């Protein structure tokens, strides 16, 4: 697509594999599993009692008591991720930056479910009848992280959130890419976060039979592409990327990680929760991303697959990849980092975009762990980057995320 070029000049995260970018990248490369028995609440009543939680989190290291009253956990993840990314970018404190040209576009699929649950439970049990907290709505609604980030740093450009289930933060990043291309902003803080490791979050997915029940072996529960996979492992956290117009970044001497070159979106138009069995919507999304980037299928070196560890989804996505990339598929590294981080729902695309940044900037392909026997429905000649990270030069990396409702999204990053 013609327009201004967009690059990544800052990155940040807090997720089950790390509370900083360096910790996250290190554990990605090592192939560490973050899955363990749930500690956030008593999960003994549920079929699935495992999750990928942010370990050893202490909110007092990041917020004071006045701040924390405003922030549901999903907003805490957003603020922490954005703060690291902004510091990394060098934007904060740079007096040359026009704050009216800096925006925030953030993704979350469910928003403040912890707040909604705790407030509703407290009301029903009569703990504060008849008064809800004045922070109930600000803590709950999914658009507030974008607002909180802009308020903290004074950013007055485009500001909103995207909600499309697990595709939410990819849609946020694609919007950020396009708004900068169109000249609506010079810099956009983008990404996503989710915090659904709570009774309704885990209970609802248990009710759908969507979660792994490998409770006696949680570290090996998230096993995309394995014939014995039995569902995904829920995760939490967030990731942030600073998207910036190329000439703007060069003028201020910014560090540039990679370029953002294309985005694609589609719908399955098939089923409320199940993917199209042949991956038709996924193929369209990837095809449109390639067209938007102005590149050919043969240019892609790495695909960060949606790869949730569900029976239908993993096979359908790989069918779509082979349908689009043909013989070149065998030259592509494919991996699912959800095998390590679990599935962060609306925040998942953000941390998987960061994995693509790592692949391009450091030449390291993160592995797919926990695969003992590849599903017989999957072509055994595909390079699923099994077990250990692989080192190669990556020119173009593509990241897929798909969500309930048939939402498909694809974003492409490139070396610059």
C-alpha positions in Angstrom: 0.0 0.0 0.0 1.3 3.4 -0.9 1.9 5.9 1.9 4.3 6.8 4.6 6.6 4.1 5.9 6.2 2.9 9.5 8.8 1.4 11.8 9.0 0.0 15.3 11.1 2.2 17.6 10.2 0.9 21.1 9.0 -2.3 22.7 7.8 -3.4 26.1 6.0 -6.3 27.8 4.9 -8.0 31.0 3.7 -11.5 30.3 4.1 -15.1 31.7 7.6 -15.4 30.3 9.0 -12.1 31.6 8.4 -8.7 33.2 10.7 -7.0 30.7 11.5 -7.4 27.1 14.9 -8.9 27.8 13.5 -11.5 30.2 10.8 -12.4 27.6 13.2 -12.7 24.7 15.6 -14.8 26.8 12.9 -17.3 27.8 11.4 -17.4 24.3 14.8 -18.4 23.0 15.3 -21.0 25.7 11.9 -22.6 25.1 10.6 -22.1 28.7 7.1 -23.1 29.5 5.2 -20.7 31.8 2.3 -23.0 32.5 1.6 -24.1 36.1 -1.2 -24.7 38.5 -3.4 -21.6 39.0 -2.5 -19.6 42.1 -4.7 -16.5 41.4 -7.7 -18.2 43.0 -8.9 -21.6 44.1 -9.5 -23.5 40.9 -10.2 -26.9 42.3 -13.8 -26.8 41.2 -12.9 -26.5 37.6 -12.0 -29.1 35.0 -8.9 -27.1 34.0 -6.7 -25.9 36.9 -3.7 -24.6 35.0 -2.7 -21.2 33.5 0.2 -19.1 32.4 0.3 -16.4 35.1 2.6 -13.4 35.4 5.0 -14.7 38.1 5.9 -12.9 41.3 4.0 -9.8 40.4 4.1 -7.0 43.0 2.0 -4.0 41.9 3.7 -1.7 44.4 6.8 -1.8 42.2 4.9 0.0 39.5 2.0 2.0 41.0 1.1 3.9 44.1 -2.1 3.3 46.1 -4.0 6.1 44.4 -3.1 4.8 40.9 -3.9 1.2 41.6 -7.5 2.0 42.5 -8.1 3.0 38.9 -6.5 0.0 37.2 -8.0 -3.4 36.6 -5.2 -6.0 36.0 -5.5 -5.7 32.3 -4.9 -2.0 32.5 -1.9 -2.6 34.8 -0.4 -4.8 32.1 -1.0 -2.1 29.5 0.6 0.7 31.6 3.6 -1.4 32.5 4.2 -2.5 28.8 3.6 1.0 27.4 6.0 2.5 30.0 8.8 0.2 29.0 8.2 0.7 25.3 8.1 4.5 25.6 11.3 4.6 27.6 12.9 2.3 25.0 11.8 4.6 22.2 13.2 7.8 23.8 10.0 9.7 23.0 9.1 10.7 26.6 11.0 13.9 27.4 11.9 14.6 23.8 10.7 18.2 23.4 10.8 17.9 19.6 7.8 15.6 19.7 4.4 17.1 18.8 2.1 15.5 21.4 -0.9 16.2 19.2 0.6 13.8 16.6 1.1 11.0 19.1 -1.8 8.5 19.5 -2.7 5.4 21.4 -4.6 2.4 19.9 -4.9 -0.5 22.3 -6.5 -4.0 22.0 -8.4 -6.1 24.6 -10.9 -8.8 24.0 -12.7 -8.9 27.4 -11.5 -5.8 29.3 -11.9 -5.7 33.1 -13.4 -9.0 33.9 -11.7 -9.2 37.3 -13.4 -5.9 38.2 -16.8 -6.9 36.9 -16.7 -10.2 38.8 -15.5 -8.7 42.1 -17.9 -5.8 42.0 -20.9 -7.9 41.0 -20.0 -10.6 43.6 -19.6 -7.9 46.3 -23.0 -6.4 45.5 -24.8 -9.7 45.4 -23.2 -10.8 48.7 -24.2 -7.5 50.2 -20.7 -6.3 51.1 -21.4 -2.8 49.9 -25.1 -2.7 49.0 -26.4 -0.6 47.5 -23.3 1.3 46.3 -20.9 0.2 43.6 -17.4 1.6 43.5 -17.1 4.9 41.6 -14.1 3.2 39.8 -16.3 0.3 38.6 -16.8 1.5 35.1 -13.4 3.1 34.6 -11.7 -0.2 35.7 -14.0 -2.4 33.6 -14.4 -1.0 30.1 -11.9 -2.1 27.5 -11.0 1.3 26.1 -9.6 2.8 29.3 -5.9 1.7 28.8 -5.7 3.9 25.7 -7.1 6.7 27.7 -4.9 6.1 30.7 -1.7 6.0 28.6 -2.6 9.2 26.8 -3.4 11.0 30.1 -0.1 9.9 31.8 2.0 11.1 28.9 -0.1 13.9 27.4 -0.6 12.2 24.0 -3.4 14.0 22.2 -3.5 12.1 18.9 -6.0 9.3 17.8 -7.1 7.4 20.9 -9.3 4.3 21.1 -9.4 0.6 21.6 -10.2 -2.4 19.4 -12.2 -5.4 20.5 -12.3 -8.5 18.3 -11.7 -11.4 20.7 -8.2 -12.9 20.3 -7.6 -10.8 17.2 -7.9 -7.5 19.1 -4.3 -6.4 19.4 -3.5 -7.3 15.8 -6.4 -5.1 14.7 -5.1 -2.3 17.0 -1.6 -2.6 15.3 -3.1 -2.6 11.8 -5.1 0.5 12.6 -2.0 2.2 14.0 -0.1 1.3 10.8 -2.7 2.8 8.6 -3.3 6.0 10.6 0.4 6.8 10.4 0.5 5.9 6.7 -2.5 8.3 6.1 -0.8 11.1 7.9 -3.2 11.2 10.9 -0.3 10.7 13.4 3.5 10.4 13.5 3.7 8.1 16.5 1.2 5.6 17.9 1.6 3.5 21.1 -0.1 0.2 20.2 -0.5 -3.4 21.4 -2.9 -5.1 23.8 -3.4 -6.7 27.1 -5.7 -9.2 28.9 -6.3 -10.4 32.4 -8.9 -13.2 32.4 -7.3 -15.7 34.9 -10.2 -15.4 37.3 -13.3 -17.5 38.1 -15.5 -16.3 35.2 -12.6 -16.3 32.7 -11.4 -19.9 33.4 -14.9 -21.2 34.2 -16.4 -19.9 31.0 -13.7 -21.5 28.8 -14.0 -24.7 30.9 -17.7 -24.7 30.1 -16.8 -24.6 26.4 -14.4 -27.5 26.8 -11.7 -25.2 25.3 -9.0 -25.5 28.0 -6.4 -28.2 28.5 -7.1 -30.5 31.4 -3.5 -31.8 31.7 -3.6 -30.8 35.3 -1.0 -33.3 36.5 1.5 -32.0 33.9 0.9 -28.3 33.4 4.3 -27.4 31.8 3.5 -29.7 28.9 -0.2 -28.8 28.5 0.1 -26.2 25.8 1.2 -28.4 22.8 0.2 -26.9 19.5 0.3 -29.3 16.5 0.7 -32.3 18.8 -1.7 -35.2 18.2 -2.5 -35.4 22.0 -3.3 -31.7 22.4 -6.5 -31.2 24.3 -7.1 -27.4 24.4 -5.4 -24.2 25.1 -3.8 -22.8 28.3 -5.1 -19.4 29.3 -2.5 -16.7 29.8 -2.3 -13.0 30.9 -0.2 -9.9 30.4 0.4 -7.4 27.7 2.7 -6.1 25.1 3.4 -2.6 23.6 5.1 -1.4 20.4 5.9 2.1 19.4 4.9 2.6 15.7 6.6 5.7 14.1 6.8 7.2 10.7 10.2 6.4 9.3 11.4 10.0 8.5 10.2 11.2 11.9 12.2 8.4 13.6 15.3 9.1 11.5 15.1 12.8 12.2 15.3 12.3 15.9 17.9 9.6 15.7 15.6 6.8 17.0 16.7 3.2 17.3 14.7 1.2 14.7 14.0 -2.5 15.2 12.1 -3.2 12.0 9.5 -2.0 9.6 5.8 -2.6 9.7 4.8 -3.3 6.1 1.4 -4.8 5.9 -1.8 -5.9 7.5 -4.7 -8.1 6.4 -8.2 -8.8 7.8 -11.0 -11.1 7.0 -14.0 -13.1 8.4 -14.6 -16.8 8.3 -18.4 -16.3 8.0 -18.7 -19.8 9.3 -19.2 -20.4 13.0 -19.4 -18.5 16.3 -16.3 -20.2 17.8 -14.9 -22.8 15.3 -12.6 -21.9 12.5 -13.4 -22.6 8.9 -12.2 -26.2 8.5 -10.2 -25.4 5.4 -8.9 -22.1 6.8 -10.5 -20.0 4.1 -10.7 -16.9 6.2 -7.2 -17.3 7.5 -5.9 -17.6 3.9 -7.7 -14.5 2.8 -6.2 -12.5 5.8 -2.7 -13.6 5.0 -3.2 -13.0 1.3 -4.4 -9.5 1.9 -1.5 -8.8 4.2 0.9 -9.8 1.5 -0.9 -7.6 -1.0 -0.8 -4.7 1.4 2.9 -5.1 2.0 3.5 -5.4 -1.8 5.5 -8.6 -1.4 5.2 -12.2 -2.6 4.6 -15.4 -0.6 8.2 -16.4 -1.3 9.4 -13.4 0.7 8.2 -14.7 4.0 10.8 -16.4 6.2 8.9 -16.8 9.5 5.3 -17.2 10.5 4.3 -16.9 14.1 1.2 -19.1 14.0 -2.0 -18.5 15.9 -1.5 -22.1 17.0 -3.6 -22.3 20.2 -3.3 -26.0 20.8 -6.9 -26.8 19.8 -7.8 -29.7 17.6 -9.6 -27.7 14.9 -7.6 -24.5 14.9 -4.1 -25.8 14.5 -4.9 -28.0 11.5 -7.1 -25.3 9.8 -4.4 -22.7 10.0 -1.7 -24.9 8.6 -4.0 -25.8 5.7 -4.4 -22.1 5.0 -0.7 -21.5 5.1 0.0 -24.4 2.7 -2.8 -23.3 0.5 -1.3 -19.8 0.2 2.4 -20.4 0.2 2.5 -23.7 -1.7 6.0 -25.2 -2.1 7.5 -22.2 -0.3 5.8 -23.4 2.9 8.7 -25.9 3.3 11.2 -23.1 3.4 9.4 -21.1 6.1 10.0 -21.5 9.9 6.6 -21.8 11.6 6.2 -21.7 15.3 3.6 -21.2 18.0 4.9 -19.2 21.0 1.6 -20.0 22.8 3.3 -23.3 23.6 5.3 -21.3 26.1 3.2 -18.2 27.0 -0.2 -19.8 26.8 -3.0 -17.9 25.1 -3.4 -14.2 26.2 -6.7 -13.8 24.3 -6.9 -10.2 23.2 -3.4 -9.5 24.3 -1.8 -12.4 22.4 -1.1 -10.7 19.1 0.9 -8.0 20.8 3.4 -10.4 22.5 3.6 -12.4 19.3 4.4 -9.3 17.3 7.3 -8.9 19.7 8.4 -12.4 18.9 8.5 -11.4 15.3 10.6 -8.3 16.2 13.0 -10.6 18.0 13.2 -12.9 14.9 14.0 -10.0 12.6 16.3 -8.0 14.9 18.2 -10.9 16.5 17.9 -13.6 13.9 16.3 -16.0 16.4 13.2 -18.1 15.6 11.4 -19.0 18.9 10.5 -22.7 19.1 7.3 -24.6 19.4 7.7 -26.7 22.5 5.9 -29.8 23.9 5.4 -31.5 20.5 6.0 -35.2 21.0 4.1 -36.6 18.0 2.9 -34.3 15.2 -0.8 -34.6 14.5 -1.1 -37.0 11.5 -3.4 -34.5 9.8 -0.4 -32.1 9.6 2.3 -32.4 6.9 5.3 -33.9 8.6 7.7 -32.0 6.3 6.7 -28.6 7.6 9.4 -26.8 9.7 7.4 -26.2 12.9 10.6 -25.2 14.7 10.2 -28.0 17.2 11.8 -28.1 20.6 14.6 -25.6 20.2 15.1 -22.1 18.7 16.6 -21.9 15.3 18.9 -19.1 14.0 18.5 -17.7 10.6 18.3 -14.3 8.9 14.7 -13.2 8.7 13.7 -10.6 6.1 9.9 -10.8 6.6 8.0 -12.2 9.5 4.2 -12.7 9.5 2.0 -13.1 12.6 -1.5 -14.5 12.6 -4.3 -14.1 15.2 -7.8 -15.3 14.9 -10.8 -14.7 17.2 -14.2 -16.1 18.2 -16.7 -14.7 15.8 -14.5 -15.6 12.8 -12.3 -12.6 13.1 -8.9 -13.1 11.3 -6.0 -10.7 11.3 -2.4 -10.8 10.0 0.4 -8.4 10.3 3.8 -8.4 8.6 7.1 -7.0 9.8 10.4 -6.7 7.8 14.0 -6.0 8.2 14.9 -2.4 7.3 
